[in-house]
Amino acid sequence: MTRLPSLPPRVLDVVAAAACVAAMCVELARSTKGEPSVAAVIAIVVASLPVLLRRDRPVLAMVLAMTTLLGVVNTAAIYQTIPIPAVLCAYTLADRLGRTAALWTGAAAAPVVLAVLQTYSPHSLLDWNTARNLGLVALPLALGVAAHERRAHTAALVDRAETAERNREEEALRRVGEERLRIARDVHDVVAHAMVAINVQAGVGAHLLDRDPDQARATLRDIKRVSGEALGDLRSMLGLLREDEHDSPVRPVPGLAGIDDLRDGLGSAGIDLDVRIDPDVATVPVSVGATGYRIVQEALTNVLRHAGPTSARVHVSRAADVVLIEVEDDGGAAPPALDGTGSGNGLRGMRERAAAAGGQLEAGPRPGGGWRVAASLPVSVPVTAP
């Protein structure tokens, strides 16, 4: 499912670097501890440039951010906004490289911060100011590690869900093959028995037709009874095979009632799922229920892949002879490792499932943000009281 376009990462980096320059220049202009100078402005611009490198070269960007910070300290009388470029670079480094890199970065950056404070700060090393500045080292690294691990966890969940889906489909095909073989054997037994019985009785009837007409008529009635029973059995078996083209007799695919079971698995990945299923849909045919379940399952998988942790709602109702399915999410910030992995096959597959059931499906962005999938599936049987 295609998401609404967002700003390219390079543009975001330029905006972030410009914001760093603006913040430090504003503090420089309002500072009462020194006069603004060209050297100070140049040092501020240079100190903000590592933000542009943080995605491709996070380690180099962090080293440059800590190094150029000294130039700002020596030329500009500002204190509050100096750490911003280093904070951004530290977060990106931890987000890209994970826990180990974050620990090494924290161990290397903490002594540098203490040395700068000892040299340039009027406060004692045991002052609250020292703890605050060390917190500016630890906090972005911790947040970056959390984002990195959450993205890895979400990617593992998506991969596990896709693997489970493939396994279920393969198991369903295997069980369908076994069921078809069983039905083929039953058909063979029914047809063979009926044909042998009819052949013998037809021979007896032909032999008695002139000598004992009453017995011949009884034989013909027996032929009619046996053939009728065989035709009934064949009709039942072939009807089961025709149904099997859309839904296996084993029914490995849950129906609409199984949608509620998706809540627990998605909850561990951060999806707050609200499910509402009207009681009227309990009487829909198995094939319609299986199609609806697959559409909802694919829509929620796309929510996990493209929106990440967010809120989603599923509403299934019935109006006359149509089942209405609606899946909505509130949108979110998809992790880089995940955002852009979709090929569009999921949305196309949902449309094909709906079309195969004689229905329609619409999907697109919601006016207030997020995504909406709406499907209507016709029901060929009337509503009956449960």
Disulfide bonds with the S-S distance in Angstrom:
none
